[in-house]
Amino acid sequence: MNELIIYSVLLFLVLSHLVMASLFYRQISKNERLSFHEKNAWRLKALIFPIGYWFLFKKRIKDI
């Protein structure tokens, strides 16, 4: 029973990571002010740690 709970929590974490990364990736692609290299750098960050970099991305976009 404990294994099932652990696996379900891990599955939830992986799926939420994928959803957040895909939403972040979409926002990066929509932004026309970023250069090609900046978009690639943000896309890589979106795949690694989407929730942490999401707030940093929003903050930097407001400054531009």
SEFIZA-3560 file (N, C-alpha, C; in Angstrom, 3 decimals):
REM SEFIZA-3560
<numar><xx>0.827</xx><yy>-1.192</yy><zz>0.000</zz><atom>N</atom></numar>
<numar><xx>0.000</xx><yy>0.000</yy><zz>0.000</zz><atom>CA</atom></numar>
<numar><xx>0.874</xx><yy>1.260</yy><zz>0.000</zz><atom>C</atom></numar>
<numar><xx>1.950</xx><yy>1.235</yy><zz>0.760</zz><atom>N</atom></numar>
<numar><xx>2.833</xx><yy>2.393</yy><zz>0.801</zz><atom>CA</atom></numar>
<numar><xx>3.476</xx><yy>2.646</yy><zz>-0.549</zz><atom>C</atom></numar>
<numar><xx>3.804</xx><yy>1.578</yy><zz>-1.260</zz><atom>N</atom></numar>
<numar><xx>4.399</xx><yy>1.733</yy><zz>-2.594</zz><atom>CA</atom></numar>
<numar><xx>3.449</xx><yy>2.436</yy><zz>-3.532</zz><atom>C</atom></numar>
<numar><xx>2.189</xx><yy>2.066</yy><zz>-3.471</zz><atom>N</atom></numar>
<numar><xx>1.191</xx><yy>2.672</yy><zz>-4.345</zz><atom>CA</atom></numar>
<numar><xx>1.072</xx><yy>4.174</yy><zz>-4.087</zz><atom>C</atom></numar>
<numar><xx>1.091</xx><yy>4.555</yy><zz>-2.855</zz><atom>N</atom></numar>
<numar><xx>1.008</xx><yy>5.975</yy><zz>-2.500</zz><atom>CA</atom></numar>
<numar><xx>2.249</xx><yy>6.712</yy><zz>-2.989</zz><atom>C</atom></numar>
<numar><xx>3.396</xx><yy>6.126</yy><zz>-2.795</zz><atom>N</atom></numar>
<numar><xx>4.642</xx><yy>6.763</yy><zz>-3.232</zz><atom>CA</atom></numar>
<numar><xx>4.665</xx><yy>6.918</yy><zz>-4.741</zz><atom>C</atom></numar>
<numar><xx>4.278</xx><yy>5.857</yy><zz>-5.452</zz><atom>N</atom></numar>
<numar><xx>4.272</xx><yy>5.919</yy><zz>-6.920</zz><atom>CA</atom></numar>
<numar><xx>3.241</xx><yy>6.916</yy><zz>-7.444</zz><atom>C</atom></numar>
<numar><xx>2.101</xx><yy>7.011</yy><zz>-6.791</zz><atom>N</atom></numar>
<numar><xx>1.093</xx><yy>7.968</yy><zz>-7.241</zz><atom>CA</atom></numar>
<numar><xx>1.556</xx><yy>9.410</yy><zz>-7.005</zz><atom>C</atom></numar>
<numar><xx>2.242</xx><yy>9.649</yy><zz>-5.903</zz><atom>N</atom></numar>
<numar><xx>2.782</xx><yy>10.988</yy><zz>-5.641</zz><atom>CA</atom></numar>
<numar><xx>3.865</xx><yy>11.327</yy><zz>-6.659</zz><atom>C</atom></numar>
<numar><xx>4.726</xx><yy>10.365</yy><zz>-6.949</zz><atom>N</atom></numar>
<numar><xx>5.767</xx><yy>10.606</yy><zz>-7.958</zz><atom>CA</atom></numar>
<numar><xx>5.167</xx><yy>10.858</yy><zz>-9.334</zz><atom>C</atom></numar>
<numar><xx>4.135</xx><yy>10.109</yy><zz>-9.688</zz><atom>N</atom></numar>
<numar><xx>3.461</xx><yy>10.323</yy><zz>-10.970</zz><atom>CA</atom></numar>
<numar><xx>2.842</xx><yy>11.712</yy><zz>-11.031</zz><atom>C</atom></numar>
<numar><xx>2.218</xx><yy>12.123</yy><zz>-9.944</zz><atom>N</atom></numar>
<numar><xx>1.633</xx><yy>13.464</yy><zz>-9.892</zz><atom>CA</atom></numar>
<numar><xx>2.703</xx><yy>14.539</yy><zz>-10.055</zz><atom>C</atom></numar>
<numar><xx>3.846</xx><yy>14.374</yy><zz>-9.414</zz><atom>N</atom></numar>
<numar><xx>4.924</xx><yy>15.350</yy><zz>-9.527</zz><atom>CA</atom></numar>
<numar><xx>5.473</xx><yy>15.420</yy><zz>-10.956</zz><atom>C</atom></numar>
<numar><xx>5.637</xx><yy>14.280</yy><zz>-11.582</zz><atom>N</atom></numar>
<numar><xx>6.144</xx><yy>14.254</yy><zz>-12.954</zz><atom>CA</atom></numar>
<numar><xx>5.142</xx><yy>14.897</yy><zz>-13.913</zz><atom>C</atom></numar>
<numar><xx>3.874</xx><yy>14.565</yy><zz>-13.770</zz><atom>N</atom></numar>
<numar><xx>2.861</xx><yy>15.144</yy><zz>-14.647</zz><atom>CA</atom></numar>
<numar><xx>2.717</xx><yy>16.653</yy><zz>-14.447</zz><atom>C</atom></numar>
<numar><xx>2.776</xx><yy>17.110</yy><zz>-13.211</zz><atom>N</atom></numar>
<numar><xx>2.686</xx><yy>18.551</yy><zz>-12.972</zz><atom>CA</atom></numar>
<numar><xx>3.916</xx><yy>19.270</yy><zz>-13.523</zz><atom>C</atom></numar>
<numar><xx>5.074</xx><yy>18.630</yy><zz>-13.432</zz><atom>N</atom></numar>
<numar><xx>6.287</xx><yy>19.205</yy><zz>-14.021</zz><atom>CA</atom></numar>
<numar><xx>6.137</xx><yy>19.336</yy><zz>-15.534</zz><atom>C</atom></numar>
<numar><xx>5.594</xx><yy>18.317</yy><zz>-16.174</zz><atom>N</atom></numar>
<numar><xx>5.402</xx><yy>18.355</yy><zz>-17.624</zz><atom>CA</atom></numar>
<numar><xx>4.405</xx><yy>19.432</yy><zz>-18.040</zz><atom>C</atom></numar>
<numar><xx>3.326</xx><yy>19.562</yy><zz>-17.309</zz><atom>N</atom></numar>
<numar><xx>2.320</xx><yy>20.572</yy><zz>-17.636</zz><atom>CA</atom></numar>
<numar><xx>2.889</xx><yy>21.970</yy><zz>-17.468</zz><atom>C</atom></numar>
<numar><xx>3.582</xx><yy>22.208</yy><zz>-16.367</zz><atom>N</atom></numar>
<numar><xx>4.163</xx><yy>23.535</yy><zz>-16.127</zz><atom>CA</atom></numar>
<numar><xx>5.230</xx><yy>23.858</yy><zz>-17.165</zz><atom>C</atom></numar>
<numar><xx>6.051</xx><yy>22.882</yy><zz>-17.521</zz><atom>N</atom></numar>
<numar><xx>7.084</xx><yy>23.111</yy><zz>-18.536</zz><atom>CA</atom></numar>
<numar><xx>6.457</xx><yy>23.411</yy><zz>-19.890</zz><atom>C</atom></numar>
<numar><xx>5.379</xx><yy>22.723</yy><zz>-20.243</zz><atom>N</atom></numar>
<numar><xx>4.745</xx><yy>22.979</yy><zz>-21.542</zz><atom>CA</atom></numar>
<numar><xx>4.086</xx><yy>24.353</yy><zz>-21.580</zz><atom>C</atom></numar>
<numar><xx>3.474</xx><yy>24.773</yy><zz>-20.486</zz><atom>N</atom></numar>
<numar><xx>2.888</xx><yy>26.123</yy><zz>-20.441</zz><atom>CA</atom></numar>
<numar><xx>3.970</xx><yy>27.194</yy><zz>-20.535</zz><atom>C</atom></numar>
<numar><xx>5.062</xx><yy>26.987</yy><zz>-19.836</zz><atom>N</atom></numar>
<numar><xx>6.185</xx><yy>27.917</yy><zz>-19.870</zz><atom>CA</atom></numar>
<numar><xx>6.771</xx><yy>27.978</yy><zz>-21.276</zz><atom>C</atom></numar>
<numar><xx>6.927</xx><yy>26.814</yy><zz>-21.901</zz><atom>N</atom></numar>
<numar><xx>7.477</xx><yy>26.730</yy><zz>-23.261</zz><atom>CA</atom></numar>
<numar><xx>6.595</xx><yy>27.507</yy><zz>-24.238</zz><atom>C</atom></numar>
<numar><xx>5.270</xx><yy>27.399</yy><zz>-24.076</zz><atom>N</atom></numar>
<numar><xx>4.340</xx><yy>28.120</yy><zz>-24.944</zz><atom>CA</atom></numar>
<numar><xx>4.479</xx><yy>29.634</yy><zz>-24.775</zz><atom>C</atom></numar>
<numar><xx>4.633</xx><yy>30.084</yy><zz>-23.533</zz><atom>N</atom></numar>
<numar><xx>4.792</xx><yy>31.520</yy><zz>-23.278</zz><atom>CA</atom></numar>
<numar><xx>6.087</xx><yy>32.046</yy><zz>-23.887</zz><atom>C</atom></numar>
<numar><xx>7.121</xx><yy>31.271</yy><zz>-23.843</zz><atom>N</atom></numar>
<numar><xx>8.402</xx><yy>31.674</yy><zz>-24.430</zz><atom>CA</atom></numar>
<numar><xx>8.275</xx><yy>31.792</yy><zz>-25.937</zz><atom>C</atom></numar>
<numar><xx>7.602</xx><yy>30.841</yy><zz>-26.555</zz><atom>N</atom></numar>
<numar><xx>7.452</xx><yy>30.852</yy><zz>-28.014</zz><atom>CA</atom></numar>
<numar><xx>6.591</xx><yy>32.019</yy><zz>-28.494</zz><atom>C</atom></numar>
<numar><xx>5.620</xx><yy>32.420</yy><zz>-27.695</zz><atom>N</atom></numar>
<numar><xx>4.748</xx><yy>33.546</yy><zz>-28.066</zz><atom>CA</atom></numar>
<numar><xx>5.469</xx><yy>34.893</yy><zz>-28.020</zz><atom>C</atom></numar>
<numar><xx>6.458</xx><yy>34.996</yy><zz>-27.167</zz><atom>N</atom></numar>
<numar><xx>7.146</xx><yy>36.268</yy><zz>-26.953</zz><atom>CA</atom></numar>
<numar><xx>8.008</xx><yy>36.612</yy><zz>-28.164</zz><atom>C</atom></numar>
<numar><xx>7.696</xx><yy>37.714</yy><zz>-28.813</zz><atom>N</atom></numar>
<numar><xx>8.416</xx><yy>38.132</yy><zz>-30.015</zz><atom>CA</atom></numar>
<numar><xx>9.601</xx><yy>39.044</yy><zz>-29.708</zz><atom>C</atom></numar>
<numar><xx>9.701</xx><yy>39.518</yy><zz>-28.479</zz><atom>N</atom></numar>
<numar><xx>10.796</xx><yy>40.421</yy><zz>-28.125</zz><atom>CA</atom></numar>
<numar><xx>12.099</xx><yy>39.696</yy><zz>-27.836</zz><atom>C</atom></numar>
<numar><xx>12.018</xx><yy>38.395</yy><zz>-27.576</zz><atom>N</atom></numar>
<numar><xx>13.234</xx><yy>37.633</yy><zz>-27.271</zz><atom>CA</atom></numar>
<numar><xx>13.930</xx><yy>37.204</yy><zz>-28.557</zz><atom>C</atom></numar>
<numar><xx>15.241</xx><yy>37.198</yy><zz>-28.519</zz><atom>N</atom></numar>
<numar><xx>16.000</xx><yy>36.721</yy><zz>-29.671</zz><atom>CA</atom></numar>
<numar><xx>15.978</xx><yy>35.195</yy><zz>-29.702</zz><atom>C</atom></numar>
<numar><xx>16.489</xx><yy>34.635</yy><zz>-30.779</zz><atom>N</atom></numar>
<numar><xx>16.525</xx><yy>33.183</yy><zz>-30.939</zz><atom>CA</atom></numar>
<numar><xx>17.322</xx><yy>32.516</yy><zz>-29.824</zz><atom>C</atom></numar>
<numar><xx>18.460</xx><yy>33.100</yy><zz>-29.487</zz><atom>N</atom></numar>
<numar><xx>19.326</xx><yy>32.520</yy><zz>-28.451</zz><atom>CA</atom></numar>
<numar><xx>18.711</xx><yy>32.665</yy><zz>-27.060</zz><atom>C</atom></numar>
<numar><xx>18.045</xx><yy>33.787</yy><zz>-26.822</zz><atom>N</atom></numar>
<numar><xx>17.379</xx><yy>33.971</yy><zz>-25.530</zz><atom>CA</atom></numar>
<numar><xx>16.234</xx><yy>32.976</yy><zz>-25.368</zz><atom>C</atom></numar>
<numar><xx>15.490</xx><yy>32.759</yy><zz>-26.453</zz><atom>N</atom></numar>
<numar><xx>14.399</xx><yy>31.781</yy><zz>-26.391</zz><atom>CA</atom></numar>
<numar><xx>14.931</xx><yy>30.387</yy><zz>-26.086</zz><atom>C</atom></numar>
<numar><xx>16.024</xx><yy>30.019</yy><zz>-26.729</zz><atom>N</atom></numar>
<numar><xx>16.601</xx><yy>28.695</yy><zz>-26.474</zz><atom>CA</atom></numar>
<numar><xx>17.077</xx><yy>28.558</yy><zz>-25.037</zz><atom>C</atom></numar>
<numar><xx>17.668</xx><yy>29.616</yy><zz>-24.500</zz><atom>N</atom></numar>
<numar><xx>18.136</xx><yy>29.571</yy><zz>-23.110</zz><atom>CA</atom></numar>
<numar><xx>16.950</xx><yy>29.420</yy><zz>-22.149</zz><atom>C</atom></numar>
<numar><xx>15.871</xx><yy>30.164</yy><zz>-22.383</zz><atom>N</atom></numar>
<numar><xx>14.701</xx><yy>30.065</yy><zz>-21.526</zz><atom>CA</atom></numar>
<numar><xx>14.016</xx><yy>28.720</yy><zz>-21.682</zz><atom>C</atom></numar>
<numar><xx>14.018</xx><yy>28.160</yy><zz>-22.897</zz><atom>N</atom></numar>
<numar><xx>13.408</xx><yy>26.837</yy><zz>-23.110</zz><atom>CA</atom></numar>
<numar><xx>14.159</xx><yy>25.761</yy><zz>-22.329</zz><atom>C</atom></numar>
<numar><xx>15.464</xx><yy>25.856</yy><zz>-22.293</zz><atom>N</atom></numar>
<numar><xx>16.245</xx><yy>24.895</yy><zz>-21.529</zz><atom>CA</atom></numar>
<numar><xx>15.940</xx><yy>25.023</yy><zz>-20.040</zz><atom>C</atom></numar>
<numar><xx>15.829</xx><yy>26.246</yy><zz>-19.582</zz><atom>N</atom></numar>
<numar><xx>15.486</xx><yy>26.460</yy><zz>-18.175</zz><atom>CA</atom></numar>
<numar><xx>14.081</xx><yy>25.947</yy><zz>-17.869</zz><atom>C</atom></numar>
<numar><xx>13.167</xx><yy>26.080</yy><zz>-18.833</zz><atom>N</atom></numar>
<numar><xx>11.797</xx><yy>25.609</yy><zz>-18.646</zz><atom>CA</atom></numar>
<numar><xx>11.756</xx><yy>24.093</yy><zz>-18.486</zz><atom>C</atom></numar>
<numar><xx>12.636</xx><yy>23.405</yy><zz>-19.162</zz><atom>N</atom></numar>
<numar><xx>12.652</xx><yy>21.948</yy><zz>-19.046</zz><atom>CA</atom></numar>
<numar><xx>13.284</xx><yy>21.478</yy><zz>-17.739</zz><atom>C</atom></numar>
<numar><xx>14.229</xx><yy>22.246</yy><zz>-17.216</zz><atom>N</atom></numar>
<numar><xx>14.938</xx><yy>21.830</yy><zz>-16.009</zz><atom>CA</atom></numar>
<numar><xx>14.131</xx><yy>22.124</yy><zz>-14.745</zz><atom>C</atom></numar>
<numar><xx>13.721</xx><yy>23.361</yy><zz>-14.578</zz><atom>N</atom></numar>
<numar><xx>13.049</xx><yy>23.774</yy><zz>-13.345</zz><atom>CA</atom></numar>
<numar><xx>11.978</xx><yy>24.812</yy><zz>-13.688</zz><atom>C</atom></numar>
<numar><xx>10.834</xx><yy>24.368</yy><zz>-14.213</zz><atom>N</atom></numar>
<numar><xx>9.851</xx><yy>25.313</yy><zz>-14.747</zz><atom>CA</atom></numar>
<numar><xx>9.228</xx><yy>26.246</yy><zz>-13.719</zz><atom>C</atom></numar>
<numar><xx>8.939</xx><yy>25.775</yy><zz>-12.539</zz><atom>N</atom></numar>
<numar><xx>8.251</xx><yy>26.625</yy><zz>-11.570</zz><atom>CA</atom></numar>
<numar><xx>9.172</xx><yy>27.738</yy><zz>-11.067</zz><atom>C</atom></numar>
<numar><xx>10.410</xx><yy>27.409</yy><zz>-10.810</zz><atom>N</atom></numar>
<numar><xx>11.354</xx><yy>28.413</yy><zz>-10.307</zz><atom>CA</atom></numar>
<numar><xx>11.671</xx><yy>29.484</yy><zz>-11.321</zz><atom>C</atom></numar>
<numar><xx>11.879</xx><yy>29.078</yy><zz>-12.564</zz><atom>N</atom></numar>
<numar><xx>12.224</xx><yy>30.053</yy><zz>-13.594</zz><atom>CA</atom></numar>
<numar><xx>11.017</xx><yy>30.799</yy><zz>-14.146</zz><atom>C</atom></numar>
<numar><xx>9.816</xx><yy>30.311</yy><zz>-13.901</zz><atom>N</atom></numar>
<numar><xx>8.613</xx><yy>30.990</yy><zz>-14.390</zz><atom>CA</atom></numar>
<numar><xx>8.518</xx><yy>32.399</yy><zz>-13.806</zz><atom>C</atom></numar>
<numar><xx>8.728</xx><yy>32.517</yy><zz>-12.502</zz><atom>N</atom></numar>
<numar><xx>8.629</xx><yy>33.822</yy><zz>-11.849</zz><atom>CA</atom></numar>
<numar><xx>9.780</xx><yy>34.741</yy><zz>-12.278</zz><atom>C</atom></numar>
<numar><xx>10.942</xx><yy>34.193</yy><zz>-12.469</zz><atom>N</atom></numar>
<numar><xx>12.079</xx><yy>34.973</yy><zz>-12.951</zz><atom>CA</atom></numar>
<numar><xx>11.824</xx><yy>35.467</yy><zz>-14.370</zz><atom>C</atom></numar>
<numar><xx>11.250</xx><yy>34.614</yy><zz>-15.206</zz><atom>N</atom></numar>
<numar><xx>10.911</xx><yy>34.985</yy><zz>-16.581</zz><atom>CA</atom></numar>
<numar><xx>9.896</xx><yy>36.112</yy><zz>-16.607</zz><atom>C</atom></numar>
<numar><xx>8.850</xx><yy>36.008</yy><zz>-15.821</zz><atom>N</atom></numar>
<numar><xx>7.820</xx><yy>37.050</yy><zz>-15.763</zz><atom>CA</atom></numar>
<numar><xx>8.410</xx><yy>38.387</yy><zz>-15.283</zz><atom>C</atom></numar>
<numar><xx>9.292</xx><yy>38.317</yy><zz>-14.307</zz><atom>N</atom></numar>
<numar><xx>9.919</xx><yy>39.530</yy><zz>-13.790</zz><atom>CA</atom></numar>
<numar><xx>10.786</xx><yy>40.201</yy><zz>-14.853</zz><atom>C</atom></numar>
<numar><xx>11.573</xx><yy>39.416</yy><zz>-15.582</zz><atom>N</atom></numar>
<numar><xx>12.463</xx><yy>39.978</yy><zz>-16.613</zz><atom>CA</atom></numar>
<numar><xx>11.700</xx><yy>40.495</yy><zz>-17.805</zz><atom>C</atom></numar>
<numar><xx>10.578</xx><yy>39.862</yy><zz>-18.157</zz><atom>N</atom></numar>
<numar><xx>9.773</xx><yy>40.313</yy><zz>-19.288</zz><atom>CA</atom></numar>
<numar><xx>9.132</xx><yy>41.663</yy><zz>-18.959</zz><atom>C</atom></numar>
<numar><xx>8.733</xx><yy>41.872</yy><zz>-17.712</zz><atom>N</atom></numar>
<numar><xx>8.152</xx><yy>43.156</yy><zz>-17.317</zz><atom>CA</atom></numar>
<numar><xx>9.196</xx><yy>44.272</yy><zz>-17.428</zz><atom>C</atom></numar>
<numar><xx>10.446</xx><yy>43.959</yy><zz>-17.157</zz><atom>N</atom></numar>
<numar><xx>11.504</xx><yy>44.960</yy><zz>-17.201</zz><atom>CA</atom></numar>
<numar><xx>11.870</xx><yy>45.367</yy><zz>-18.623</zz><atom>C</atom></numar>
<numar><xx>11.635</xx><yy>44.499</yy><zz>-19.586</zz><atom>N</atom></numar>
<numar><xx>12.036</xx><yy>44.789</yy><zz>-20.987</zz><atom>CA</atom></numar>
<numar><xx>11.105</xx><yy>45.756</yy><zz>-21.630</zz><atom>C</atom></numar>
//
